[in-house]
Amino acid sequence: MTWPAVLALAVGSYALRAIGLVALRGRRVPAFVEDVLTLLPAALFGALIVVSTVGGDRALVLDARVAGLAAAGVAVWRRAGFVVVVMAAAGATAAVRAVS
């Protein structure tokens, strides 16, 4: 059941890209739309991270993952490297799970 869904999403993604290329035909989009499209992936990625961290079965779940997300957020805010961010998140999550 998973592979047909993955294939359908891949085909849909390529179809949407192709439709955009055919519809625009070399024309430029307005600057406002271009700015929004530039920022959209980061916003969607952040939203997916938060939803997968605290989302449960129609309930807010606050567990060790929240501590890991907070530690990663602080590391990103302090402009740490990717490896440091991942290690901080993993360490904070492991520490909270070990205590509880």
TORGU-270699 format. One record per atom (N, C-alpha, C): residue number from 1; atom name; z, x, y. Coordinates in Angstrom, 2 decimals, decimal comma. Atoms other than C-alpha are relative to their C-alpha. Layout:
! TORGU-270699
ATOM     n   atom         w         u         v
ATOM   NUM     CA         Z         X         Y
...
! end
This chain:
! TORGU-270699
ATOM     n   atom         w         u         v
ATOM     1      N      0,00      0,82     -1,20
ATOM     1     CA      0,00      0,00      0,00
ATOM     1      C      0,00      0,86      1,26
ATOM     2      N     -0,09     -0,85     -1,18
ATOM     2     CA      0,66      2,90      2,37
ATOM     2      C     -1,35      0,59      0,38
ATOM     3      N      1,26     -0,66     -0,32
ATOM     3     CA     -2,71      4,65      2,09
ATOM     3      C     -1,03     -0,93      0,62
ATOM     4      N      0,94      0,89     -0,71
ATOM     4     CA     -4,81      1,60      2,96
ATOM     4      C      0,40     -0,22      1,46
ATOM     5      N     -0,45      0,17     -1,38
ATOM     5     CA     -2,66      1,13      6,06
ATOM     5      C     -0,32      1,23      0,83
ATOM     6      N      0,32     -1,24     -0,72
ATOM     6     CA     -3,08      4,79      7,05
ATOM     6      C     -1,49      0,09      0,28
ATOM     7      N      1,45     -0,03     -0,20
ATOM     7     CA     -6,83      4,59      6,54
ATOM     7      C     -0,46     -1,02      1,03
ATOM     8      N      0,37      1,03     -0,98
ATOM     8     CA     -7,08      1,35      8,52
ATOM     8      C      0,38      0,44      1,41
ATOM     9      N     -0,41     -0,48     -1,31
ATOM     9     CA     -5,12      2,87     11,40
ATOM     9      C     -0,88      1,15      0,48
ATOM    10      N      0,88     -1,10     -0,38
ATOM    10     CA     -7,28      6,00     11,35
ATOM    10      C     -1,36     -0,52      0,45
ATOM    11      N      1,29      0,58     -0,38
ATOM    11     CA    -10,49      3,97     11,42
ATOM    11      C      0,12     -0,74      1,33
ATOM    12      N     -0,21      0,70     -1,27
ATOM    12     CA     -9,09      1,79     14,20
ATOM    12      C      0,13      0,95      1,17
ATOM    13      N     -0,18     -1,00     -1,07
ATOM    13     CA     -8,09      4,85     16,23
ATOM    13      C     -1,35      0,60      0,39
ATOM    14      N      1,31     -0,56     -0,32
ATOM    14     CA    -11,54      6,41     15,96
ATOM    14      C     -0,92     -1,04      0,63
ATOM    15      N      0,83      1,05     -0,58
ATOM    15     CA    -13,18      3,07     16,73
ATOM    15      C      0,36     -0,23      1,47
ATOM    16      N     -0,41      0,17     -1,40
ATOM    16     CA    -11,12      2,67     19,91
ATOM    16      C     -0,49      1,15      0,87
ATOM    17      N      0,51     -1,14     -0,76
ATOM    17     CA    -12,07      6,17     21,01
ATOM    17      C     -1,50     -0,14      0,23
ATOM    18      N      1,45      0,15     -0,12
ATOM    18     CA    -15,73      5,50     20,33
ATOM    18      C     -0,36     -1,11      0,99
ATOM    19      N      0,25      1,10     -0,94
ATOM    19     CA    -15,61      2,20     22,23
ATOM    19      C      0,22      0,47      1,43
ATOM    20      N     -0,26     -0,52     -1,33
ATOM    20     CA    -14,06      3,98     25,21
ATOM    20      C     -1,11      0,91      0,48
ATOM    21      N      1,08     -0,89     -0,39
ATOM    21     CA    -16,76      6,64     25,21
ATOM    21      C     -1,29     -0,75      0,29
ATOM    22      N      1,23      0,78     -0,20
ATOM    22     CA    -19,57      4,11     24,90
ATOM    22      C      0,12     -0,86      1,25
ATOM    23      N     -0,17      0,89     -1,16
ATOM    23     CA    -18,11      1,76     27,53
ATOM    23      C     -0,04      0,77      1,31
ATOM    24      N     -0,03     -0,76     -1,25
ATOM    24     CA    -17,55      4,50     30,11
ATOM    24      C     -1,32      0,70      0,29
ATOM    25      N      1,29     -0,69     -0,13
ATOM    25     CA    -20,81      6,41     29,53
ATOM    25      C     -0,02      1,01      1,15
ATOM    26      N     -0,03     -1,06     -1,00
ATOM    26     CA    -19,80      9,34     31,70
ATOM    26      C      0,58     -0,37      1,34
ATOM    27      N     -0,62      0,40     -1,27
ATOM    27     CA    -18,27      7,30     34,52
ATOM    27      C      1,46      0,43      0,03
ATOM    28      N     -1,40     -0,38     -0,15
ATOM    28     CA    -14,88      8,33     35,87
ATOM    28      C      0,85     -1,25      0,21
ATOM    29      N     -0,94      1,09     -0,21
ATOM    29     CA    -11,88      6,06     35,75
ATOM    29      C      0,73      0,26      1,31
ATOM    30      N     -0,76     -0,23     -1,25
ATOM    30     CA     -9,80      5,53     38,91
ATOM    30      C      1,15      0,98     -0,22
ATOM    31      N     -1,04     -1,03      0,09
ATOM    31     CA     -7,20      8,22     39,66
ATOM    31      C      1,32     -0,58     -0,51
ATOM    32      N     -1,24      0,63      0,45
ATOM    32     CA     -4,32      5,79     39,12
ATOM    32      C     -0,01     -0,19     -1,52
ATOM    33      N      0,10      0,21      1,45
ATOM    33     CA     -5,54      4,91     35,62
ATOM    33      C      0,08      1,33     -0,73
ATOM    34      N     -0,04     -1,31      0,63
ATOM    34     CA     -6,04      8,57     34,80
ATOM    34      C      1,43      0,56     -0,01
ATOM    35      N     -1,39     -0,45     -0,05
ATOM    35     CA     -2,48      9,37     35,93
ATOM    35      C      0,86     -0,72     -1,04
ATOM    36      N     -0,77      0,78      0,97
ATOM    36     CA     -1,05      6,56     33,80
ATOM    36      C     -0,35      0,44     -1,42
ATOM    37      N      0,42     -0,41      1,34
ATOM    37     CA     -3,09      7,62     30,76
ATOM    37      C      0,50      1,40     -0,34
ATOM    38      N     -0,53     -1,34      0,23
ATOM    38     CA     -1,86     11,19     31,19
ATOM    38      C      1,47     -0,05     -0,40
ATOM    39      N     -1,44      0,10      0,26
ATOM    39     CA      1,81     10,15     31,14
ATOM    39      C      0,35     -0,89     -1,19
ATOM    40      N     -0,29      0,98      1,04
ATOM    40     CA      1,53      7,45     28,47
ATOM    40      C      0,43      0,60     -1,33
ATOM    41      N     -0,44     -0,52      1,31
ATOM    41     CA      1,76      9,62     25,31
ATOM    41      C      1,44      0,47      0,00
ATOM    42      N     -1,38     -0,47     -0,04
ATOM    42     CA      5,03     11,23     26,40
ATOM    42      C      0,98     -1,17      0,03
ATOM    43      N     -0,88      1,16     -0,07
ATOM    43     CA      6,56      7,87     27,27
ATOM    43      C      0,06     -0,73     -1,35
ATOM    44      N      0,01      0,67      1,30
ATOM    44     CA      5,48      6,31     23,97
ATOM    44      C      0,74      0,82     -1,05
ATOM    45      N     -0,71     -0,85      0,96
ATOM    45     CA      6,76      9,30     21,99
ATOM    45      C      1,50     -0,09      0,20
ATOM    46      N     -1,42      0,15     -0,28
ATOM    46     CA     10,12      9,09     23,72
ATOM    46      C      0,54     -1,35     -0,46
ATOM    47      N     -0,43      1,33      0,44
ATOM    47     CA     10,33      5,36     23,04
ATOM    47      C      0,09     -0,08     -1,52
ATOM    48      N     -0,05      0,00      1,46
ATOM    48     CA      9,52      5,88     19,36
ATOM    48      C      1,22      0,77     -0,52
ATOM    49      N     -1,17     -0,77      0,41
ATOM    49     CA     12,25      8,52     19,09
ATOM    49      C      1,27     -0,83      0,16
ATOM    50      N     -1,21      0,80     -0,25
ATOM    50     CA     14,87      6,24     20,64
ATOM    50      C      0,09     -1,17     -0,96
ATOM    51      N     -0,02      1,16      0,90
ATOM    51     CA     13,88      3,22     18,56
ATOM    51      C      0,32      0,43     -1,43
ATOM    52      N     -0,29     -0,43      1,36
ATOM    52     CA     13,92      5,19     15,31
ATOM    52      C      1,41      0,57     -0,13
ATOM    53      N     -1,36     -0,54      0,06
ATOM    53     CA     17,29      6,73     16,24
ATOM    53      C      1,06     -1,09      0,00
ATOM    54      N     -1,07      1,00     -0,14
ATOM    54     CA     19,31      3,67     17,26
ATOM    54      C     -0,39     -1,38     -0,50
ATOM    55      N      0,43      1,31      0,46
ATOM    55     CA     17,27      0,81     15,83
ATOM    55      C      0,37     -0,23     -1,45
ATOM    56      N     -0,33      0,40      1,37
ATOM    56     CA     18,51     -0,97     12,75
ATOM    56      C     -0,63     -1,35     -0,28
ATOM    57      N      0,49      1,34      0,32
ATOM    57     CA     17,93     -4,35     11,19
ATOM    57      C      0,51     -0,98      1,05
ATOM    58      N     -0,36      0,88     -1,13
ATOM    58     CA     18,09     -6,26     14,47
ATOM    58      C      1,40      0,27      0,52
ATOM    59      N     -1,32     -0,40     -0,49
ATOM    59     CA     21,21     -4,32     15,42
ATOM    59      C     -0,09      1,41      0,56
ATOM    60      N     -0,10     -1,33     -0,57
ATOM    60     CA     22,10     -1,28     17,46
ATOM    60      C      0,86      0,86     -0,91
ATOM    61      N     -0,70     -0,88      0,93
ATOM    61     CA     23,12      1,57     15,15
ATOM    61      C      0,36      1,28      0,72
ATOM    62      N     -0,47     -1,22     -0,64
ATOM    62     CA     25,25      4,31     16,68
ATOM    62      C      0,67      0,87     -1,06
ATOM    63      N     -0,54     -0,89      1,02
ATOM    63     CA     25,77      7,10     14,16
ATOM    63      C     -0,26      1,44      0,41
ATOM    64      N      0,13     -1,43     -0,28
ATOM    64     CA     25,35     10,87     13,89
ATOM    64      C     -1,35      0,34      0,65
ATOM    65      N      1,31     -0,27     -0,60
ATOM    65     CA     21,68     10,67     14,91
ATOM    65      C      0,05     -0,06      1,51
ATOM    66      N     -0,13      0,11     -1,45
ATOM    66     CA     22,73      9,68     18,42
ATOM    66      C      0,53      1,31      0,58
ATOM    67      N     -0,53     -1,30     -0,44
ATOM    67     CA     24,74     12,90     18,75
ATOM    67      C     -1,10      1,06     -0,03
ATOM    68      N      1,12     -0,93      0,09
ATOM    68     CA     21,71     14,87     17,60
ATOM    68      C     -1,01     -0,21      1,10
ATOM    69      N      0,94      0,31     -1,09
ATOM    69     CA     19,48     13,09     20,09
ATOM    69      C      0,57      0,44      1,34
ATOM    70      N     -0,64     -0,44     -1,25
ATOM    70     CA     21,99     13,77     22,87
ATOM    70      C     -0,04      1,52      0,14
ATOM    71      N      0,05     -1,47     -0,03
ATOM    71     CA     22,17     17,46     21,95
ATOM    71      C     -1,41      0,48      0,28
ATOM    72      N      1,38     -0,37     -0,27
ATOM    72     CA     18,39     17,68     21,90
ATOM    72      C     -0,37     -0,29      1,44
ATOM    73      N      0,26      0,32     -1,40
ATOM    73     CA     18,24     15,95     25,27
ATOM    73      C      0,57      1,01      0,95
ATOM    74      N     -0,62     -1,03     -0,84
ATOM    74     CA     20,66     18,44     26,78
ATOM    74      C     -0,78      1,31     -0,10
ATOM    75      N      0,76     -1,24      0,18
ATOM    75     CA     18,70     21,36     25,29
ATOM    75      C     -1,34     -0,06      0,73
ATOM    76      N      1,27      0,15     -0,73
ATOM    76     CA     15,43     20,00     26,71
ATOM    76      C      0,26      0,06      1,49
ATOM    77      N     -0,35     -0,01     -1,42
ATOM    77     CA     17,10     19,42     30,06
ATOM    77      C      0,26      1,43      0,49
ATOM    78      N     -0,28     -1,40     -0,33
ATOM    78     CA     18,25     23,07     30,02
ATOM    78      C     -1,22      0,88     -0,22
ATOM    79      N      1,28     -0,68      0,21
ATOM    79     CA     14,62     24,04     29,25
ATOM    79      C      0,06      1,02     -1,15
ATOM    80      N     -0,07     -0,85      1,19
ATOM    80     CA     15,40     25,53     25,84
ATOM    80      C     -1,33     -0,07     -0,75
ATOM    81      N      1,21     -0,01      0,82
ATOM    81     CA     12,61     26,43     23,42
ATOM    81      C      0,06     -1,07     -1,08
ATOM    82      N      0,11      1,06      1,00
ATOM    82     CA     11,42     24,05     20,73
ATOM    82      C      0,94      0,24     -1,17
ATOM    83      N     -0,85     -0,32      1,15
ATOM    83     CA     13,27     25,84     17,93
ATOM    83      C      1,46     -0,24      0,35
ATOM    84      N     -1,39      0,20     -0,44
ATOM    84     CA     16,52     25,79     19,92
ATOM    84      C      0,32     -1,49      0,09
ATOM    85      N     -0,21      1,46     -0,11
ATOM    85     CA     16,11     22,05     20,61
ATOM    85      C      0,20     -0,60     -1,39
ATOM    86      N     -0,11      0,54      1,36
ATOM    86     CA     15,57     21,28     16,93
ATOM    86      C      1,30      0,45     -0,66
ATOM    87      N     -1,24     -0,50      0,59
ATOM    87     CA     18,46     23,49     15,86
ATOM    87      C      1,23     -0,67      0,63
ATOM    88      N     -1,12      0,69     -0,66
ATOM    88     CA     20,79     21,90     18,44
ATOM    88      C      0,15     -1,42     -0,53
ATOM    89      N     -0,05      1,37      0,52
ATOM    89     CA     19,87     18,42     17,24
ATOM    89      C      0,51     -0,02     -1,44
ATOM    90      N     -0,44     -0,05      1,40
ATOM    90     CA     20,29     19,35     13,58
ATOM    90      C      1,46      0,39     -0,11
ATOM    91      N     -1,38     -0,44      0,04
ATOM    91     CA     23,57     21,14     14,24
ATOM    91      C      0,97     -1,09      0,43
ATOM    92      N     -0,87      1,06     -0,48
ATOM    92     CA     25,07     18,29     16,24
ATOM    92      C      0,07     -1,15     -1,01
ATOM    93      N      0,01      1,07      1,01
ATOM    93     CA     24,00     15,73     13,65
ATOM    93      C      0,82      0,38     -1,22
ATOM    94      N     -0,75     -0,46      1,17
ATOM    94     CA     25,40     17,82     10,80
ATOM    94      C      1,50      0,05      0,28
ATOM    95      N     -1,42     -0,07     -0,35
ATOM    95     CA     28,67     18,38     12,64
ATOM    95      C      0,66     -1,38      0,02
ATOM    96      N     -0,57      1,35     -0,06
ATOM    96     CA     29,21     14,68     13,30
ATOM    96      C      0,08     -0,59     -1,41
ATOM    97      N     -0,05      0,52      1,38
ATOM    97     CA     28,34     13,81      9,70
ATOM    97      C      1,10      0,67     -0,82
ATOM    98      N     -1,05     -0,69      0,72
ATOM    98     CA     30,74     16,46      8,43
ATOM    98      C      1,38     -0,51      0,38
ATOM    99      N     -1,29      0,49     -0,48
ATOM    99     CA     33,58     15,10     10,55
ATOM    99      C      0,25     -1,43     -0,47
ATOM   100      N     -0,21      1,42      0,34
ATOM   100     CA     33,02     11,43      9,74
ATOM   100      C     -0,22     -0,28     -1,46
! end
